[in-house]
Amino acid sequence: MRTIQKPNSRNRSDVQIDPTLEEYRDKILFPEKLKKANELLKNTKLPSRKRSN
């Protein structure tokens, strides 16, 4: 017979997000890196997908 285990409080996260970080939500912090990443993604070819039958 199996017994039901009680929830372990160690599995819960005690992380609280600092509310002052909200000012960065819609800001682009590194525009040069973002531009470079977008260029790389635009010019990169994706590998062909192999289909299994």
N, C-alpha and C positions, 0 to 999 in steps of 0.2 A: 504494500500500500504506500502510495506517495503522499507526502505532506506538502501543503502549499506554503511556499516561502513568502515571508513578508517583504515588501519592497525595501531595498537597501538604500539608505539615505546617501551613501557614498556615490551612487550612480547619478545623482542629480548634480547639475552644474550650479555653482554659486557665483557665476560671472554676472556682473552688472556693467552695462555699457554706459560710458560717460556721456551725459546729454550734451556736453559742449562739442561733441564730434558732429552734431547735426549740421553745423555750419559748413562742413565739407561735403555734404550729401550731393549737391549738384555742381560742385566745382571740379574742374579738370586740373589736377595738381601737377601733372607732368605732360604738358601739351606736346613737347618734342618727341617724347617716347611714344605717346599715343599716335602721333602722325606716322612715325616710323613703323609701328606695329600694324597700323591700318594699311600702309603701303605693302608690307611684307605679306599680309593676308590677301591683299588684292592680287598680287603677282604669283602667289604660291598655287601650284597645281596639286590637287588632292589625289591620292593614290586611287587606282581603279578598284572598284568593289568586285570581289569574286562572288558569284552566285552559286550556291550549292543546289543541285536538283534532287 
